[in-house]
Each structure stands twice: as C-alpha cells, then as structure tokens.
C-alpha cells in the first residue's frame, strides 16, 4: 500500500500534468486542431478520475 507521501507526490505530479495539458489544449484550439483537442480533453477526464481516486486513498489514511 502506498504511503501518504507517495500519494501526495502522485497528486502533485498529476496536477502539474493536468495544468500543462490545459495549456496544450488552449494552443491546439487556437490553431484549429479540434481532433487533437477532443483526445486531450479525454485525457483530462481520465486525469480527473485518477485524481479523485488518489484523494480518496489519501483521505482513507
């Protein structure tokens, strides 16, 4: 089972990736790459799910 610090690190890392992906989406939207925007938005949704799971694990400790 992961430790509290392991989970906190994963959360921080995931949040940084999330913010970077949001910036990438803005760039893709401004250049008209809508097909890639859709894929990136799906990745954001997956990240949100993973973040919720990690927060539940953290709360359970």
Phi, psi and omega per residue, in radians:
X1 nan 2.357 -3.132
X2 -1.179 2.618 3.107
X3 -1.437 2.950 3.123
X4 -1.014 -0.770 -3.123
X5 -1.172 -0.582 3.076
X6 -1.099 -0.794 -3.129
X7 -1.152 -0.755 3.121
X8 -1.065 -0.692 3.103
X9 -1.124 -0.769 3.116
X10 -1.065 -0.684 3.126
X11 -1.122 -0.812 3.132
X12 -1.062 -0.765 -3.137
X13 -1.106 -0.758 3.140
X14 -1.131 -0.670 3.112
X15 -1.134 -0.690 3.106
X16 -1.134 -0.776 3.099
X17 -1.064 -0.686 -3.136
X18 -1.093 -0.813 -3.129
X19 -1.127 -0.708 3.101
X20 -1.092 -0.732 -3.140
X21 -1.154 -0.642 3.084
X22 -1.061 -0.744 3.103
X23 -1.112 -0.697 3.102
X24 -1.101 -0.683 3.138
X25 -1.104 -0.750 3.120
X26 -1.041 -0.733 3.114
X27 -1.143 -0.745 3.136
X28 -1.111 -0.712 3.128
X29 -1.101 -0.716 -3.087
X30 -1.238 -0.370 3.124
X31 -1.774 0.050 3.036
X32 1.406 0.436 3.120
X33 -1.668 1.168 -3.019
X34 -1.137 -0.565 3.128
X35 -1.140 -0.655 3.103
X36 -1.289 -0.517 3.094
X37 -1.103 -0.752 -3.135
X38 -1.066 -0.779 3.119
X39 -1.108 -0.719 3.141
X40 -1.158 -0.652 3.114
X41 -1.162 -0.601 3.069
X42 -1.135 -0.690 3.089
X43 -1.107 -0.679 3.084
X44 -1.055 -0.762 3.141
X45 -1.088 -0.718 3.097
X46 -1.121 -0.679 3.113
X47 -1.127 -0.689 3.128
X48 -1.100 -0.709 3.106
X49 -1.107 -0.799 3.133
X50 -1.101 -0.708 3.119
X51 -1.091 -0.717 3.105
X52 -1.101 -0.715 3.117
X53 -1.101 -0.780 3.138
X54 -1.115 -0.687 3.109
X55 -1.140 -0.622 3.074
X56 -1.135 -0.751 3.122
X57 -1.082 -0.729 -3.129
X58 -1.130 -0.719 -3.134
X59 -1.178 -0.502 -3.115
X60 -1.337 -0.253 -3.118
X61 -1.378 nan nan
